[in-house]
């Protein structure tokens, strides 16, 4: 039996990983150890580790490295603490493989620790491209450290092969978030209205805006205020706003959100409610990757603000705009209604493909 350590650090990435974790645990030749860390453990971000337990997934290890200092230097010191704690966990766990997803900064200390300790890494969602954050650098660094690669598209697979100089252990598996959306049973509009305190007769707008990590504090705060001002002009709408992530300036953006009137603010909606809201919303506004990747699967129109997602392939459901009030208002005004769901052929089999390729990888060792 092969021990596989799987790491989840944020609410968003857990939603993408959930089906894969479940599928891996159903495979009798794998002993899957789930490590929960990052903002999952933070009261400020809704202690989303509780949702993981509610979903029926056993948590094998909790690693809390977050600090209150959200300055760049504070986050760098936090990364050092993260590496130390994961070294202790890996030493005790002795995994034969580490499975991670995406491009969050905590993957640098986690994956570099695994690399130094001789633990092979499998990376989901490498080969993508985003310009408005440090994510590109993190993602590509993880690609270079990883042994097995699960890009979500043919284009991303080509980029991984270009970076690595080899197509060995590079397997296109589709978009992991799409599988969960297509297979999940989503709460009804009435259920969502009751849980979130919304008027079901009014149109709903979802908003999620995170910092652009390559930009200044002033830029990010102005962007957040511009979005709030634009949302305020939507008369007769219910606005559901999710808090920003733990990146630099996220805490200050959240203070703006907390002071905003006329919005329903949540630290975390939870994956099922979030997807249900996305399905029922008349509009999604912000710069979350969920607006670019998952929302089009429902046909929900999306206003993509700023440059955080620049470089990703955009669906026809997505309208991109600059991070200014006039630009956001103009983009919102251009929305004519919902779209037909934008679902690529072959979507919905990510977890079974990952299990298949990992079984083959271990068989060849």
KABELSUL-V563078 format. One record per backbone hydrogen bond with DSSP energy under -1.0 kcal/mol. CO is the residue of the C=O (numbers start at 1). NH is the residue of the N-H. E is the energy in kcal/mol with one decimal. If there is no record, write none. Layout:
co & nh & e
CO & NH & E
CO & NH & E
This chain:
co & nh & e
2 & 31 & -3.2
3 & 96 & -2.7
3 & 97 & -1.1
4 & 33 & -2.9
5 & 99 & -3.3
6 & 35 & -3.3
8 & 37 & -2.3
9 & 39 & -1.2
10 & 14 & -1.9
11 & 15 & -1.5
12 & 16 & -1.0
13 & 17 & -1.6
14 & 18 & -2.2
17 & 21 & -2.5
18 & 22 & -2.4
19 & 23 & -2.3
20 & 24 & -2.6
21 & 25 & -2.1
22 & 26 & -1.0
27 & 30 & -1.9
29 & 2 & -2.6
31 & 4 & -2.2
33 & 6 & -2.7
34 & 60 & -1.7
34 & 61 & -1.7
35 & 8 & -2.2
36 & 63 & -2.2
37 & 40 & -1.3
38 & 41 & -1.5
39 & 42 & -1.3
40 & 49 & -1.8
42 & 45 & -1.1
42 & 47 & -2.6
43 & 46 & -1.5
47 & 50 & -1.9
48 & 52 & -1.2
49 & 53 & -1.8
50 & 54 & -2.3
51 & 55 & -2.0
52 & 57 & -1.8
53 & 56 & -1.9
61 & 36 & -3.0
71 & 75 & -2.7
72 & 76 & -2.0
73 & 77 & -2.3
74 & 78 & -2.0
75 & 79 & -1.9
76 & 80 & -1.5
77 & 81 & -1.9
78 & 82 & -2.5
79 & 83 & -2.3
80 & 84 & -1.9
81 & 85 & -2.4
82 & 86 & -2.4
83 & 87 & -2.1
84 & 88 & -1.7
85 & 89 & -2.0
86 & 90 & -3.1
87 & 91 & -2.2
88 & 92 & -1.8
89 & 93 & -2.5
90 & 94 & -2.9
97 & 5 & -2.8
98 & 122 & -3.3
99 & 7 & -1.8
100 & 124 & -2.6
104 & 107 & -1.9
105 & 108 & -1.7
106 & 110 & -1.9
107 & 111 & -2.9
108 & 112 & -2.2
109 & 113 & -1.7
110 & 114 & -1.9
111 & 115 & -2.7
112 & 116 & -2.3
113 & 117 & -1.9
114 & 119 & -2.9
115 & 118 & -1.3
120 & 98 & -2.4
121 & 147 & -2.9
121 & 148 & -2.1
122 & 100 & -2.5
123 & 150 & -3.1
124 & 102 & -2.6
132 & 214 & -1.0
134 & 138 & -2.0
135 & 139 & -3.5
136 & 140 & -2.6
137 & 141 & -2.0
138 & 142 & -2.5
139 & 143 & -2.3
140 & 144 & -2.0
141 & 145 & -1.3
142 & 146 & -1.9
148 & 123 & -2.6
149 & 171 & -2.8
150 & 125 & -2.2
151 & 173 & -2.4
153 & 157 & -2.3
154 & 158 & -2.1
155 & 159 & -1.6
156 & 160 & -2.3
157 & 161 & -2.5
158 & 162 & -2.3
159 & 163 & -2.6
160 & 164 & -2.8
161 & 165 & -2.4
167 & 170 & -1.4
169 & 149 & -2.9
175 & 179 & -1.0
176 & 180 & -1.1
177 & 181 & -1.9
178 & 182 & -2.5
179 & 183 & -1.6
180 & 184 & -2.1
188 & 192 & -2.5
189 & 193 & -2.6
190 & 194 & -2.1
191 & 195 & -2.2
192 & 196 & -2.5
193 & 197 & -1.3
193 & 198 & -1.8
199 & 202 & -1.4
203 & 238 & -2.6
204 & 282 & -2.7
204 & 283 & -1.1
205 & 240 & -3.1
206 & 285 & -2.9
207 & 242 & -2.5
208 & 287 & -2.1
212 & 215 & -2.0
216 & 220 & -2.1
217 & 221 & -2.7
218 & 222 & -2.5
219 & 223 & -2.4
220 & 224 & -2.3
221 & 225 & -2.4
222 & 226 & -2.5
223 & 227 & -2.2
224 & 228 & -2.3
225 & 229 & -2.6
226 & 230 & -2.2
227 & 231 & -2.6
228 & 232 & -1.8
231 & 234 & -1.6
233 & 235 & -1.6
234 & 237 & -1.2
238 & 205 & -2.9
239 & 264 & -3.1
240 & 207 & -2.4
241 & 266 & -2.4
247 & 250 & -2.5
249 & 253 & -2.2
250 & 254 & -2.1
251 & 255 & -1.2
252 & 256 & -1.4
253 & 257 & -2.0
254 & 258 & -2.6
255 & 259 & -1.4
264 & 241 & -2.8
266 & 243 & -2.2
270 & 274 & -2.8
271 & 275 & -2.5
272 & 276 & -2.3
273 & 277 & -2.9
274 & 278 & -2.2
275 & 279 & -2.0
276 & 280 & -1.8
277 & 281 & -2.3
283 & 206 & -2.4
284 & 303 & -3.1
285 & 208 & -2.1
286 & 305 & -3.4
288 & 291 & -1.2
289 & 293 & -2.8
290 & 295 & -2.8
294 & 297 & -1.8
295 & 298 & -1.9
295 & 300 & -1.7
296 & 342 & -3.3
299 & 339 & -3.0
301 & 284 & -2.0
302 & 319 & -3.1
303 & 286 & -2.0
304 & 321 & -2.3
307 & 132 & -1.2
309 & 312 & -2.2
310 & 131 & -2.3
315 & 318 & -1.5
317 & 302 & -2.5
319 & 304 & -2.6
321 & 306 & -2.2
324 & 328 & -2.5
325 & 329 & -2.7
326 & 330 & -2.3
327 & 331 & -2.2
328 & 332 & -2.6
329 & 333 & -2.4
332 & 335 & -1.4
344 & 347 & -1.6
349 & 353 & -1.8
350 & 354 & -2.4
351 & 355 & -2.4
352 & 356 & -2.2
353 & 357 & -2.6
354 & 358 & -2.3
355 & 359 & -2.3
356 & 360 & -1.9
357 & 361 & -2.3
358 & 362 & -2.5
359 & 363 & -2.0
360 & 364 & -1.6
